[in-house]
Amino acid sequence: MSEPAKEFSKGFVDFIDDAKIEAMVAGLKEDPVRVREIIAKSMNKEPLQVEETAALLGATSPELVEEIFAAARELKKNVYGNRIVLFAPLYIGNHCINDCKYCGFRKTLRTTIRKTLTTEETVQQVTALENDGHKRLILVFGEHPAYSPEFIADTVRTVYSVRSGKSGEIRRVNINAAPLNSDGFRIVKESGIGTYQIFQETYHKKTYAANHPADTRKGDYAYRLDGLSRAFEAGCDDMGIGALFGLYDWRFEVLGLVTHSLHLQQRYGVGPHTISFPRMRPAHGVDIGQTHFVSDYDFKRLVAILRLSVPYTGLIMTARETAEIRREVLEFGVSQIDAGTRLELAGYTDKDKSKQDLKREQFQIGDVRSLDDTIRELIQTGYIPSFCTSCYRLGRTGEHFMEYAIPGFIGNFCTPNALLTLEEYLMDYASDETLKIGEKFVDDETAKINDPVRRENVLARLKQIRDEGKRDLYF
């Protein structure tokens, strides 16, 4: 299959100024007065400029860092409440023409077990995920001509077609795949996707070049950086960005992510729907070194600072992190996590779901808990596990999402819908232990809804789910 024609978005500019960002990082210093002014701006739910984010990065004293943590906790509560959205990744194929030094799927690693799921295998994997209770997936594709826009779109349609049991269906499919040209993005968009993720991996050009050989498709830094701009211009309005922390100085990458977010906001009127911040993890055949290792403490700092910098952008923390770290970092601004994750091709139908085969994985995961275990712990710690997809399905995306989110009206939808999707999970999939604590939790959280009309409407729909067998109810 031929390569897609290369193109750039209208008026493309390289908006990452390495020298400027490097100078900011080199000049970081603690200024308590300035930091507190910036925190106050964040608490008004105003996005921060890059220079303001740098000022937060300059705070290193324990007392000032704790003020940043406290502000991130409060801002997350104000914008997102106590909801945590759940999803699962599904790897469709790991053939790849790139040779990224940090990746277990790189083309020169001959010991990696290569596979692309057949349509039948995809249906089997989705059925297994639905039987666990999942409603939201992200499909992951290696970068290879075989994974064309048409192939991706057909796979999405296959996933949406699968039904299993009483309420088994996937209601939102997100994509993590190679940058496409405009025609490619249009083809994939028409299949009904939610968010299209493209991670820059590192915004530092010299580091990018060192990890992505120039003779590979991914070796073109500018083409990848421009990917989401092309997607916007092709009609996609839900985008995800990310950086792989551990390739370069984490402070540079934070400033790169904020720069990218502001660029999209300024140019298209809406920033990224999500930001991801995975840390390097062990992977088969990979030895990247520890020069830019991000400690657990700095990881918490970067999440809190991102939350303050981009108040209305979802922050995704994946199962790369251990259960212990995820427990700690959730409170600093994370709004989405994966659960019950398997990274092996066809891994969700393996009988022994506790094992990991690194030759079949892109990297080693840290949190191997089941979906039910994760949901139960979230409930026990006061979070509402959510499978809600209503905004996507009702067109509250892109600019429309911001119209709802920025004034705070989204709170009228998010908590009620989270409770309804949790109740559905409890009725159809939960273990006895999770069901017992979950029912009381749903009742307690419903009682906290301040608007009496909204509360009564939620109670009525909960009754429909519990007593009448209704499913897929949402506001």
N, C-alpha and C positions, 0 to 999 in steps of 0.2 A: 504494500500500500504506500502511496506517495506521501511525502511530507506535506503538511499544510503550508499554504503560502504565508510567508512572514509579512506582517503588517504592524503598524503602530497606531495608537489612538490619535485622534485629531490634535494637532498642536503638541505632540509629545515633548516633554522636557524631563530631564533627569533631575528630580526634585530632592535627591539625597546628596547633600554637599558634605562629603567626607571630612574635608578640612575644617569646615565650620563645626561639625559635630565633635570631631577630635579636639578642637580648641575648647569647646564647652566641657568635655570630660576632663581635659587637662587642667581647666580652671575651676573645677568644683571646690567649693568651700562652704562651710556651714554659716548660715546667716539666719539665726532664730527669728528675728523680726520679719524678714522676708518670707520665710517658710510659713509662719503663722498667717501672714496676709494671703498667701496662696491657698492654704488650707481653707480659709474663710471663703475664698472665691469658689473652690471646689464644692463646698457645702451648699452653695447657691446653685449647684448643678450646672456650672459653666465649664465647658472644655478648656483645658489649659493649653497655653502656647508651649512650644518646645523649650524656650528659655525658662519658663516657669517649672516645667518638669525637671529640668536640670537643677534648679534650685532645690527641689525636693531630694534629688539624688545626692546633693551635697550634704544633706543632714546625716550625721553619723553618730552623734552622741545618743546614748540609750534613751535619755529623756525625750529628746526631740523625735527620734524614730518612733517611740511609743505614741507620741501625739499623732504621727502620720498613721500608725496602725489604728488608733482609736477613731480618727476621722474616716478612714476607709471602711471600718465596721459600720459606722453611723450612716455613711453615704450609701453603702450597699443596702442597708435596711430601708432607707428612705426611697430608693429607686426600685429595688427588686423585692422588698419584703423579705420573708424567710423562705422563699422558693429556691429549689435547685432543680434545674431541668436535666433529665436523664436521656442518654442516647447510647448507641453501640456502634462501633466501627465494623464494617464488613469488607474484607479485602477480596476484590474480584480477580485480580491478576497481578503477579509480581515480575513479569517480564519487563525489562527496562533497557533503554539504549544509553542511559546516562552512567556516569562512573563516579558518583559522589563518594568521597573518601570515608564519610561517616555512616554509610548506609549498607545494611546487609543485603540489599537487593541490587547493588551496583553490578554492571554488566560483566566486569572482569572477575567477579567472585564466582568461580566455577563450581564451588561446593554447595552453593545455595540451591535448594530444591525449587524449581520453577513450575508454575502452574497458573492456568487461567480457568476459572470455574465455567463449566458448561451451563446452559440454561437450566437443565435439570438439577445440577448441583446448586445453582443459585437459589432455586425454589426450595431445595432441601434446607439450605442454610437459613433462609428467611423464615421458613416454617419453624425451625428450631428456635429462632429468636422470638417469633411471635408466641410460641408456646411457653416461653419464659416471661412474656408480658411486655416486650419491647414494642414501642410505637414510632420511634424516631431512629433512623439509621444514617450513618455517613458511609458512602461507598468509596473505597480507596483503590486507585488504579496506578500501576507503574506507568512510566512514561515510555510508550512504545507505539509505533504506527498501528498495531493491531487494535489498540484501544482508541479508536477513532470517535469523533463526536456521535456518529451513528450507532456505534457499539455501546457507548455510554448511555445514550438515550434509550436504546432498546433494553439495556439492563435495568434502567430506572423503571420503565414500563412493566417489565417482568416483576420487579419487586413490589410495585403497587398492586399487581394483579393477585398476589398470593393472599389467601384467606385460610385461617386455621382456627378451629374451635369457635367458641361463642363470640369473642370479640377480637380475634387475632387478625390484625391488619397493620401495615405500616402506613402511617399518615403523613410522614414527612421524610423525604430522601434528600440529604445533602451530599455534596460531591467534593472529594479531594483528588484532584487530577492535574494534568499538565495544563499550562496556559494554552488557549486556543486562539484562532483568528476569529473575526466577527461572525462569519458564517457558522463556525463551529459552536460558538457560544449560543447562537440563535437556535441551532438544532437541539442542543442540550436543554436550553430553557424551555422549549416547547414540550419536553417530556414531563414537565411539572416539578422540576427540582425546587428545593428550598435555597440553601446557601451554597455558593461555589467558593471553596477554599483554595487559595494559592499562597503558600508560605515562601517568603523570600529566603528563608533559612538564615542568612546573615546579610545585613545591610552594608557591611564594610566591604568595599570593592576588592581590596587586596586579598582579604580572607576568602571572599567568594571565589575569586580566580584560583586561589590555591586549592580549593576543595572541589571545584567543578571544572574539569578539563575543557579547554576552549573548543575542542573538536566535537563536543557533545551538544545536543540541543539545549540542555540546561546551562551550558557554559556562557550563554548570552545573558549577562546581568540585566541589561536594559530591557530586553524583550520580556523577561520574567517580571521585572518591576512594573512594566506597563500592562501586564495581563489583566488586572482587575479594571483598569481604565477602559480597555477594549470591551470587557464584559459589560460594564455600565452602558457603553455606547451601543451595545448589541441588544440591550433590553433587560439584562439581568439587574436586579436591584438589591439583592441580598448577598453580601460579600464577606469572606473571612480572610484575615491576614494573620501572619505568625512569624516568629523567629525561633530558631533552634539555639537555645542558650547553652553555651559551652564551646562554641566555635570561636567567639571573640569576646571582648570586654562586654559584660552584661549591661553596663550603663550605656554604652554606645547603642546596643540593640534596642533598649527601651526608648531612647531618643529617636531611633530609626522608625520604630513602630508608631510613635506619636506623630512624627513627621508624615508618615504615610497616611495615617488616619486624617490628619488635618488637610492634606492634599486632596483626598477624596471628598471630604466635606466641602472644601472651598470650591472645587471644580464641578461637583455633581450634586451638591446640596444634601448629601447624606454620606456619613462615614461608614466604616465597616460595621457589619452586624455583629461580628465576633472578632476577638483577638485571642490567639493561642500562644503559649509561652513554654513549650516543652523543653525539658532539660535533656542533655545527652544521657543515653542509657547504654549499657553493654549490648553489643550486637555481634552476631556471628561474623568473624573475619574482619572486625573493626578494631583499630587501636589508634584513637585520635589524640590521646594524651590528655593531661589534666591542667594544661597551662591556664585555661579560662574556665576551670570548674567553678560552678556557682554553688556556694554553700547554702544550707537550709535557711540560715538567717537572711542572707541576701535574696534568696528566692522569695521569702515572705515580703521583704522590702519591695522587690520589683512588682509583685502582684498588687500590693497596697498602693504603690505610686501609679501604676497603670489605672487602677480603679479611680483614683482622684483625678487623673489626667483626662480620662474618657468616660464620663459618668454614665452615658447611655449605651455604651458598647458592652455586649456580653463578653465575659471572660471565661475561657474554657481551660479546665485543668484535666489532663487525661490520666489514664491508669499507668502511664510511665512512672508516676510517683507512687510511693508506698501508701498503704492505708493510713499510716501514722502521719505522714506529711500532709496528706489530703485533709485529714481531720483538722489540722492546725491552720492550713491555708484557706480553707473554705470561708472562714469568717472575714478574711481580708478583701473580699470582693468577687470571688468566683461565683458565677451564675449557672454554669453548665459543667457536668462531668459525665464520663462514660462509666458503665458498670456492667459486670459480667463479661468483660472483654476477652476476646480471643483474637490473636493476630495471625495465627496460622491460616493458610488457605484451606477452607473447608473445616475449620477448627470447631465450629459450633455444633457439629454432629459427632465429634469424638466422644467416646464413652467416658474416657478419663479426662475430665476437663481441668484437672489440677496440674497436669504436666505441661511443660513448655518445650517446644522443639525449636531451638534458635536457628536451625538451618531452614526452617519454614517461616520464620518471623523476620520482620524488618528490624526489630529491636526487642529487648526483653522488657516485659511489663513488670510493674512493681506492686500493683494492687490486683490480686487474683480472686477477690471475693465475688460471690454470685450476686446477681441483681437483687434477689430477695434479701440477702444479708446486708447489702448496701442500703436498700430502702429502709429496712428495720433500724439500722443505726442512724440514718438521717432523721427518722421520726423520733428516736430516743433522744437526739440532741436538738430537737426543736425545729428541724427543717421540714418543709413540705416537698416531698418528691413529686415532680411534675412531668407529665408526658404531653403537655398541652401543645397543640399545633394550630390553635384557632386563628392567630394573627396571620399566619401564612395562608390559611385556607379562606379567610375572609378578605384578603387583600391588604391587611394592615402590615405592609412591608415597605422597605425603602423609605421614601419621603413620607408616605402615609404613616409608617410606624413612628417616625419622629414627631409627626403631628400629634399622635396620641401620647407618646412617651414623655416628651419634654414638659407638657403641662402637668404630668402626673396622672392623667386619666387612665393610663394603662393599668393602674392598680384596681380599677373597677372590673377588669377582665382577668388579670393574671392569677390572683389568689383564688377567686371562685373556680376558674378553669383548672387550676392545679388540684384543688380539692376534688373536683369531679373526676379527673383522670386518676387520681390516687384511689378514690373509691372504686372505680372500675377495676384497677389492678387488684385491690383487696378482694373483691368479689370473685375474680376469675383466676387469679394466679398465686396469691400470697400463701405462705406457709401458715399453719395454725397460729404460731407465735406472732408472726407479723400481722395477721388478721386481727388478733386480739388487741394488740396495742394500737393498731392502725385505726380501728373503728372509733375508739375513744378519742384519738388524736384528731380525726376528721371532725367529730362533734365539737370538740373544744375549740378548734380553729374556726369553725363556722360561727360559733357563738361570739367570736371576736370581731366579726364583720360589723362595722359601725352603722352602715346604712341599713335600716330595718327592711326596706323593700328588697334590696339586694340580698340580704340575709334570708328572707323568706323565699325568694326565688331559688337560692342555692339549696335550701332545705327541701323544696319541692322536687328539685332535680335529683338530689341525693335519694329521696324516697323512690323516685322512678327507677334509679339504678338498682337500689337494694330490693325493692318489693315487686317491681314490674319487669325487671330484666332489660330495661332500656340501656342503650350504649351510645357512645359518641355524642354526648350532650355537651354543649359549650355555649358561651356567651360571645 
